[in-house]
Structure formats: structure tokens, C-alpha cells
Amino acid sequence: DDTTQTPAAMRQTQGIHLLLIYLLVFTHTSPYAESKRRGSESGGGNKKPNPKSDNYYQVLGLSKSSTSKQIKSAYRKLALQYHPDKVEEKDKEEAEQTFVKISEAYAVLSDEEKRKIYDKYGKNGLEAHERGQDPGAAGFGGFGGSGPGGGGQQFHFSHGGGGGGAHFDPFTMFEQFFAQDHMGGGGGGMPGGGFQFGGGGGRQQQRPAEDLYPKHDKSSNVVRLGRSKFPGQDSKHLWMIVYYDDNVRECAEAKASVLKLAKGLSGTIKVGAVNCGSNQRERAFCEQKSVQPNTFSMVVDGEEHIYEGEVRTKPLHEFAMEHVPYSLVQQVNRVDHVQGRLLKFSNAKHQGAILLLTEKYETSPMYAGLAYTYRNSLAFGETRAKNLHLAREFSVKKYPLLLALKPKSGGGDVVKYKRE
């Protein structure tokens, strides 16, 4: 058909495509929860998909001999099955990780050149190719990351980082795939040729920026957060939040201060990072909160307080300390305050109370943070400056001393528990 569509007709066609994508996501009959019970199947090779595998063929449930049609079929089925918008809230984070892994596998195996490199040199060879190096001369080996060198460095997609504003966004890829699918496009490669990772038949892109705060970096005290995982009113911990984008220079410059801050707040306040540039969902999440990259905040009882000072460790630390809820710690200065203040402060949900006897003159932020963590199960009190009356009452021999107090059933007496 050589007929040229009018702008109105084109907009109507695009609207139909988006509606079809919505229906595919929200009406598909293979929910994520059901797939966890009965296990999933995949076209091409009759193998069970294994999203936790480092082998892209195994991720899609395929074999090395699978055709491009089978690769496309496997992606279509698994992408619909694991799309985060199809699962319950508690399963969203796990589903998104699986969805991204499936998308990464398809991005490589649907590209003829990249698949050849992956088959011959594994993930590490593919990463060498992305750096513009000869994968063979780079000393990498192993099919699918399983041979020599295959168990080490991983091919880095950074599904949101990208130079020049070009992102590998699995959600955009999903939309383009099904729009192209509906229009009759087929074969291997990215739908419409829009997403290429350097080389291949598409345009050459810059190497994606390295994630400033990787999700599984155990050496860091910074926790990755986002739309599917963000502290609310019922959160157990106090949170300092940093919103960032890997491609924003100010965010990269702030990293050292953030890591130092997270180490200093450890045990009192958790530090979480939200990558506003990782994908469309996270960008929309940051826009919904009206925050830009390199914004900091404190979250207490689900309420977010935005920081407006310099991005340096000391003022950020002071800002965090200002929002520690010291009021949760009751001051116990006399013996009768144990009943009159501490245990009276305890509500029906509390199992008892904790009393700290200390020689200090101010409440420790760590102790106040502990009171916040257990605010729904225990009341917290403090006796400062070596109080003689309470020291005598509880036979204090060494400071600090922590006591667990529990009212006796049917009476007002207190049972003392002492533990190291």
C-alpha cells in the first residue's frame, strides 16, 4: 500500500498501537504469581527459561541452535509474563530484575553480529567489542560466559545509563517490539533498528555510563531504591535519600560525599539512592516527586523533607541529625518516672520498654534511631549523667547499662532483664 497517511490517521494508528500494548500487559493470561507456582515454558528448544542464569540462551529457555524466530517468540512470551505492571506490589522488584535480564538477553541474541561475538567469546568478549577492542585479542573466552574468563567481569548494559541521551530502556524496547509486531515487522534485531549497542547495523553509541550506586555492591552502605522499593510510613528505618543520574556531572562529583555520609550514618540512618535516569518508570517516579538529580532528602514516618544546602558531607550529616526523632526517647530522671513516664508512654502494641542508663548528657542518635526502628513494639527511655537514684535502684556497676522492662501481669511492678 503506497497510500500516504494523513497526520490524523498516523495519530490514530499510534493510539491503536499503545492501546494494544496496554491490553497485552494488563490482560495477558499468564500472571507472574502463577508462573512461580507452575514454572514457565519457552518456545524454541523446549527448555525451561532460567532468568537467574548468566547464559543468555538459558535465560530465554533456548539453545545455541535456536532460530531468530524462536528468539523473538521466547522474548514475546517472557516479556509479557514478567512485565512489572502485571504483578502484585510485593513482587514488582523481583519481576523488574527478571524483565531486565530477559530484555538484555534478547538485545544480544536478536542482533546477528552481537550473537556471533557472544557465541564465540562470551559476555566478556562482547564487552571488549563494546569498548572498540578486538574480543579475540582481548584474551576473553568462553561460550555464554561459561568458559575461560566467563565467570568474571559481566557485560554491562546499565539499562538506563547511556551517553548522548540514548538509553537502553527495556520498557521502551518492549513498547517498540509490540508496536512493530502489530505492524507486521519480524525477524531478528531490535524492532525498527532503534536500539543498538555500538557496532552492528545501527548507529554507534557511546559506552553507557557506569552506575554510580550499583544494586549489588556489598562494599557500599548505599541501598538502591526506586518506584517499587521506597520507604513509606511503615518503614522500619530512617532514610536519607539521594536522587541521581549517572550522566549528570554533579551526581558523579557528589558520590564521594555520599559514600562518606553513608558510612558515618551506618547504624542510625540508612542511605538510599534513586536512579532517575535508569528508565522511563524511574524518570516518571522522580518527576512525580518533583525532584531533579542531585537532590537529597530525609524520609521520616513516610514524610519527605528536602535538603536545600551544599552537597558536602558535613552539612548533609547535620541535616540528617536534625530529623532524628529524639522525642521517641523518654527522659527518666527518678524511680517513679519508670512507671509514670516510660511504661505509661508504652501503648497497647508495645511489648515492654527499654531503658538506657548512661553517663552521657545527650541522647545518642543511634539510640534514637533504634527507638524509631522499634517504635511499634517497644517504648524507649534514657537516664543520663550517672543518675545516683536510678543507679542505686538498678544496681549499676558500669555504664552504659541497657535494661529491658516488662510489667508483670496484673500488677505495676517491673521485671528486669539484663543482657550484654
C-alpha positions as CSV (number, residue, x, y, z in Angstrom):
1,D,0.0,0.0,0.0
2,D,1.7,3.2,-1.2
3,T,-1.0,5.5,0.2
4,T,0.4,8.2,2.4
5,Q,-1.3,8.5,5.8
6,T,-2.5,11.9,6.9
7,P,-1.2,13.2,10.3
8,A,-4.6,12.5,11.9
9,A,-4.5,8.9,10.6
10,M,-1.0,8.5,11.9
11,R,-2.0,9.7,15.4
12,Q,-4.9,7.3,15.3
13,T,-2.6,4.4,14.3
14,Q,-0.2,5.3,17.1
15,G,-3.1,5.4,19.6
16,I,-4.2,1.9,18.5
17,H,-0.6,0.6,19.0
18,L,-0.5,2.0,22.5
19,L,-3.9,0.5,23.3
20,L,-2.8,-2.9,22.1
21,I,0.4,-2.7,24.2
22,Y,-1.8,-1.8,27.3
23,L,-4.1,-4.7,26.6
24,L,-1.2,-7.1,26.2
25,V,0.3,-6.1,29.5
26,F,-2.8,-6.0,31.6
27,T,-4.9,-8.7,30.1
28,H,-2.3,-11.4,29.3
29,T,-3.4,-14.6,31.0
30,S,0.0,-15.8,32.4
31,P,0.4,-13.9,35.7
32,Y,3.8,-13.7,37.4
33,A,2.5,-15.3,40.6
34,E,1.1,-18.3,38.7
35,S,4.4,-18.7,36.8
36,K,6.2,-19.0,40.1
37,R,4.0,-21.9,41.1
38,R,3.9,-24.0,37.9
39,G,7.2,-22.9,36.2
40,S,7.4,-21.4,32.8
41,E,7.9,-22.8,29.3
42,S,9.5,-21.2,26.3
43,G,9.4,-21.6,22.6
44,G,12.5,-22.9,20.8
45,G,14.4,-25.8,22.3
46,N,11.6,-26.8,24.8
47,K,13.9,-25.8,27.6
48,K,12.7,-24.1,30.8
49,P,13.8,-20.4,31.0
50,N,16.2,-19.6,33.8
51,P,16.3,-15.8,34.3
52,K,18.9,-16.2,37.1
53,S,21.4,-17.7,34.6
54,D,24.4,-15.8,33.3
55,N,23.9,-17.6,29.9
56,Y,21.5,-15.6,27.7
57,Y,20.3,-18.7,25.9
58,Q,19.3,-20.3,29.2
59,V,17.7,-17.0,30.3
60,L,15.2,-17.3,27.4
61,G,15.0,-21.1,27.6
62,L,16.7,-21.6,24.2
63,S,19.7,-23.4,22.7
64,K,22.6,-22.2,20.7
65,S,20.9,-23.5,17.5
66,S,17.7,-21.6,18.1
67,T,16.4,-19.5,15.2
68,S,15.7,-15.8,15.2
69,K,12.0,-16.6,15.1
70,Q,12.3,-18.8,18.2
71,I,14.3,-16.0,20.0
72,K,11.6,-13.5,19.2
73,S,8.9,-15.8,20.3
74,A,10.6,-16.6,23.6
75,Y,11.1,-12.8,24.3
76,R,7.5,-12.1,23.5
77,K,6.2,-14.7,25.9
78,L,8.6,-14.0,28.8
79,A,8.4,-10.2,28.5
80,L,4.6,-10.3,28.8
81,Q,4.9,-12.8,31.7
82,Y,7.4,-10.8,33.8
83,H,6.4,-7.3,33.0
84,P,6.4,-5.4,36.4
85,D,3.0,-3.8,35.7
86,K,1.4,-7.3,35.7
87,V,2.4,-8.4,39.2
88,E,1.4,-7.5,42.8
89,E,3.3,-4.7,44.6
90,K,5.3,-7.1,46.7
91,D,6.6,-8.9,43.6
92,K,7.5,-5.8,41.5
93,E,11.2,-5.6,42.3
94,E,11.9,-9.2,41.5
95,A,9.8,-9.1,38.4
96,E,11.6,-6.0,37.1
97,Q,15.0,-7.6,37.6
98,T,13.8,-10.6,35.7
99,F,12.2,-8.4,33.0
100,V,15.5,-6.5,32.5
101,K,17.5,-9.7,32.3
102,I,15.2,-11.1,29.6
103,S,15.5,-7.8,27.7
104,E,19.3,-7.9,27.9
105,A,19.3,-11.5,26.6
106,Y,17.0,-10.5,23.7
107,A,19.0,-7.4,22.9
108,V,22.1,-9.5,22.3
109,L,20.7,-12.7,20.7
110,S,18.4,-10.8,18.3
111,D,21.4,-8.9,16.9
112,E,23.2,-11.1,14.4
113,E,26.7,-9.6,14.9
114,K,26.5,-9.5,18.6
115,R,25.2,-13.0,18.8
116,K,28.2,-14.2,16.8
117,I,30.6,-12.4,19.2
118,Y,28.7,-13.7,22.2
119,D,28.7,-17.3,20.9
120,K,32.4,-17.2,20.3
121,Y,33.8,-15.1,23.1
122,G,31.0,-14.9,25.8
123,K,29.9,-11.8,27.7
124,N,33.4,-10.6,28.3
125,G,34.3,-10.7,24.7
126,L,31.1,-8.8,23.9
127,E,32.1,-6.1,26.4
128,A,35.5,-5.8,24.8
129,H,33.8,-5.3,21.5
130,E,31.7,-2.5,23.1
131,R,34.9,-0.8,24.1
132,G,36.1,-0.9,20.5
133,Q,38.6,-3.7,21.2
134,D,39.1,-6.9,19.3
135,P,37.3,-9.6,21.5
136,G,39.7,-12.3,20.3
137,A,42.9,-10.2,21.1
138,A,41.5,-9.1,24.4
139,G,42.1,-12.6,25.9
140,F,38.4,-13.3,26.6
141,G,36.9,-16.7,26.0
142,G,34.0,-19.0,26.8
143,F,30.6,-19.5,25.3
144,G,27.9,-17.6,27.1
145,G,30.2,-16.6,29.9
146,S,30.9,-20.2,30.9
147,G,34.4,-20.7,29.5
148,P,37.8,-19.2,30.4
149,G,37.2,-15.7,31.8
150,G,33.4,-16.2,31.5
151,G,32.8,-16.2,35.3
152,G,34.5,-12.8,35.9
153,Q,33.6,-9.5,34.5
154,Q,30.0,-9.2,33.2
155,F,28.7,-7.5,30.1
156,H,27.5,-4.1,31.4
157,F,24.2,-2.9,29.9
158,S,23.3,-0.3,32.6
159,H,19.7,-0.3,31.5
160,G,19.2,3.4,31.9
161,G,22.7,4.8,31.7
162,G,23.7,5.9,28.2
163,G,25.8,8.6,26.5
164,G,24.3,11.4,24.5
165,G,20.8,10.8,25.9
166,A,20.5,7.4,24.3
167,H,19.3,4.8,26.8
168,F,18.9,1.1,26.8
169,D,15.4,1.1,28.3
170,P,13.8,-2.3,28.4
171,F,10.3,-0.7,28.8
172,T,10.7,1.4,25.7
173,M,12.1,-1.7,23.9
174,F,9.0,-3.6,25.0
175,E,6.7,-1.0,23.6
176,Q,8.5,-0.8,20.3
177,F,8.7,-4.5,20.0
178,F,4.9,-5.0,20.3
179,A,4.1,-1.9,18.1
180,Q,6.5,-3.3,15.4
181,D,5.0,-6.8,15.9
182,H,1.5,-5.4,15.4
183,M,2.6,-3.6,12.2
184,G,3.9,-6.9,10.8
185,G,7.6,-6.4,11.5
186,G,9.6,-9.5,12.2
187,G,12.9,-11.2,12.1
188,G,15.8,-10.7,14.4
189,G,17.3,-7.5,15.7
190,M,15.7,-4.6,17.6
191,P,12.2,-3.6,16.4
192,G,12.7,-0.8,13.9
193,G,16.5,-1.0,14.5
194,G,16.2,1.6,17.2
195,F,18.3,0.1,20.0
196,Q,21.9,-0.8,19.1
197,F,24.7,-1.3,21.5
198,G,27.6,0.0,19.3
199,G,28.7,-1.7,16.2
200,G,26.2,-3.9,14.3
201,G,23.9,-2.4,11.8
202,G,22.8,0.6,13.8
203,R,24.4,3.8,14.8
204,Q,27.4,3.8,17.1
205,Q,26.7,5.0,20.6
206,Q,28.8,6.0,23.5
207,R,29.5,3.3,26.1
208,P,26.8,3.6,28.8
209,A,27.9,5.5,32.0
210,E,28.8,3.3,34.9
211,D,26.1,3.1,37.6
212,L,27.2,5.3,40.5
213,Y,25.5,3.1,43.1
214,P,25.1,-0.5,41.7
215,K,22.4,-2.6,43.2
216,H,24.5,-5.4,44.4
217,D,27.6,-3.5,45.6
218,K,28.2,-5.1,49.0
219,S,31.2,-2.8,49.7
220,S,28.9,0.3,49.8
221,N,26.5,1.4,52.5
222,V,24.2,2.9,49.9
223,V,21.0,0.9,49.1
224,R,19.3,1.1,45.7
225,L,15.8,2.3,45.9
226,G,13.1,3.3,43.3
227,R,9.5,3.2,42.4
228,S,9.0,-0.4,43.5
229,K,11.1,0.0,46.7
230,F,10.8,3.3,48.5
231,P,10.3,3.9,52.3
232,G,6.8,4.7,53.4
233,Q,5.0,5.4,56.7
234,D,5.6,1.8,57.9
235,S,9.3,1.7,57.1
236,K,11.4,0.4,60.0
237,H,14.3,2.7,59.4
238,L,15.1,6.4,59.0
239,W,16.2,7.1,55.4
240,M,18.4,9.7,53.7
241,I,17.6,9.7,50.0
242,V,19.9,10.8,47.1
243,Y,18.3,11.2,43.7
244,Y,20.8,10.8,40.9
245,D,21.5,10.2,37.2
246,D,24.7,8.5,36.0
247,N,25.1,11.1,33.2
248,V,24.8,14.2,35.4
249,R,28.3,15.5,36.3
250,E,27.2,16.9,39.6
251,C,25.9,13.5,40.7
252,A,29.3,11.9,39.9
253,E,31.1,14.6,41.8
254,A,28.8,14.1,44.8
255,K,29.5,10.3,45.0
256,A,32.5,10.6,47.4
257,S,30.5,12.7,49.8
258,V,27.5,10.3,49.7
259,L,29.7,7.3,50.4
260,K,31.3,9.0,53.3
261,L,28.0,10.2,54.6
262,A,26.5,6.6,54.4
263,K,29.4,5.2,56.3
264,G,29.1,7.8,59.0
265,L,25.3,7.3,59.4
266,S,25.6,3.5,59.4
267,G,23.6,2.0,62.3
268,T,21.5,5.1,62.7
269,I,20.1,6.2,59.3
270,K,20.0,4.2,56.0
271,V,21.1,5.9,52.9
272,G,19.2,5.1,49.7
273,A,19.8,6.1,46.1
274,V,17.2,6.5,43.3
275,N,18.4,6.5,39.8
276,C,16.2,9.0,38.0
277,G,17.8,8.2,34.6
278,S,17.7,4.4,34.7
279,N,14.4,4.0,32.7
280,Q,11.1,5.7,31.9
281,R,9.5,4.3,35.1
282,E,12.1,5.8,37.4
283,R,12.2,9.1,35.4
284,A,8.4,9.3,35.9
285,F,8.8,8.5,39.6
286,C,11.2,11.4,40.1
287,E,9.0,13.7,38.1
288,Q,6.1,12.7,40.3
289,K,8.1,13.7,43.3
290,S,9.2,16.9,41.6
291,V,12.9,16.2,42.2
292,Q,15.9,16.6,40.0
293,P,19.1,14.5,40.0
294,N,21.5,15.5,42.9
295,T,18.6,16.2,45.2
296,F,18.8,14.9,48.8
297,S,16.0,14.3,51.4
298,M,15.1,12.7,54.7
299,V,12.2,10.3,55.0
300,V,10.6,10.0,58.5
301,D,7.2,8.3,59.0
302,G,6.6,8.5,55.3
303,E,7.1,12.3,55.1
304,E,9.9,13.5,52.9
305,H,12.0,16.6,53.8
306,I,14.0,18.1,51.0
307,Y,17.6,19.3,51.7
308,E,18.5,22.7,50.3
309,G,22.1,23.2,51.3
310,E,25.5,22.5,49.9
311,V,26.3,19.0,48.7
312,R,29.0,18.3,51.3
313,T,29.3,15.6,53.9
314,K,29.2,17.8,57.0
315,P,26.0,19.9,56.2
316,L,24.3,16.8,54.9
317,H,25.1,15.0,58.2
318,E,23.8,17.9,60.2
319,F,20.6,17.9,58.1
320,A,20.1,14.2,58.9
321,M,20.7,14.7,62.6
322,E,18.0,17.5,62.6
323,H,15.4,14.9,61.5
324,V,16.2,12.2,64.0
325,P,13.1,11.7,66.2
326,Y,14.7,12.2,69.6
327,S,11.2,12.7,71.1
328,L,10.7,8.9,71.0
329,V,13.2,8.6,73.9
330,Q,11.5,9.5,77.2
331,Q,13.7,11.1,79.9
332,V,13.6,9.0,83.1
333,N,15.1,11.1,86.0
334,R,13.5,9.4,89.0
335,V,12.5,5.9,90.0
336,D,8.8,6.8,89.7
337,H,9.4,8.0,86.1
338,V,9.8,4.4,85.1
339,Q,6.1,3.8,85.7
340,G,4.9,7.4,85.3
341,R,6.7,8.2,82.0
342,L,8.3,5.2,80.4
343,L,5.7,2.4,80.8
344,K,2.8,4.9,80.7
345,F,4.2,6.0,77.3
346,S,4.0,2.4,76.1
347,N,0.8,1.7,74.2
348,A,-1.2,-1.5,73.5
349,K,1.1,-2.6,70.7
350,H,4.3,-2.4,72.9
351,Q,5.6,-5.5,74.5
352,G,7.5,-3.5,77.1
353,A,10.2,-0.9,77.3
354,I,13.9,-0.3,77.0
355,L,15.8,1.9,79.5
356,L,19.4,3.1,78.9
357,L,21.4,4.3,81.9
358,T,24.3,6.4,80.7
359,E,27.0,8.8,81.8
360,K,26.4,11.0,78.7
361,Y,24.5,14.3,78.8
362,E,22.8,14.0,75.4
363,T,20.7,11.3,73.6
364,S,22.7,9.3,71.1
365,P,21.4,9.5,67.5
366,M,21.9,5.7,67.3
367,Y,19.7,5.1,70.3
368,A,17.0,7.5,68.9
369,G,17.3,5.6,65.6
370,L,16.8,2.3,67.5
371,A,13.7,3.8,69.2
372,Y,12.4,4.6,65.7
373,T,13.0,1.2,64.3
374,Y,11.1,-0.5,67.2
375,R,8.6,2.3,67.7
376,N,5.6,-0.1,67.2
377,S,6.8,-2.7,69.6
378,L,8.8,-1.1,72.4
379,A,8.9,2.2,74.4
380,F,12.4,3.7,74.9
381,G,13.7,5.7,77.8
382,E,17.0,7.1,79.0
383,T,18.7,8.1,82.2
384,R,21.6,10.5,81.7
385,A,24.6,11.7,83.6
386,K,25.1,8.8,86.1
387,N,21.8,9.4,87.9
388,L,22.5,8.2,91.5
389,H,18.9,7.3,92.5
390,L,18.4,5.1,89.4
391,A,21.9,3.7,89.6
392,R,21.1,2.5,93.1
393,E,17.7,1.2,92.1
394,F,19.1,-0.9,89.2
395,S,22.5,-1.7,90.8
396,V,24.5,-0.1,88.1
397,K,28.2,-1.1,88.3
398,K,29.3,0.0,84.8
399,Y,28.0,2.4,82.2
400,P,26.3,2.2,79.8
401,L,23.7,-0.3,81.0
402,L,20.7,-1.3,78.9
403,L,17.6,-2.8,80.6
404,A,14.6,-4.5,79.2
405,L,11.5,-3.7,81.3
406,K,8.2,-5.6,81.2
407,P,5.2,-5.0,83.5
408,K,4.1,-8.0,85.5
409,S,0.7,-9.3,84.5
410,G,-1.9,-7.9,86.9
411,G,0.5,-5.5,88.7
412,G,2.6,-2.5,88.3
413,D,5.9,-4.0,89.3
414,V,8.7,-4.3,86.8
415,V,10.7,-7.4,85.8
416,K,14.3,-6.5,85.0
417,Y,16.2,-8.2,82.2
418,K,19.9,-7.6,81.8
419,R,21.8,-8.7,78.7
420,E,25.1,-7.9,77.2
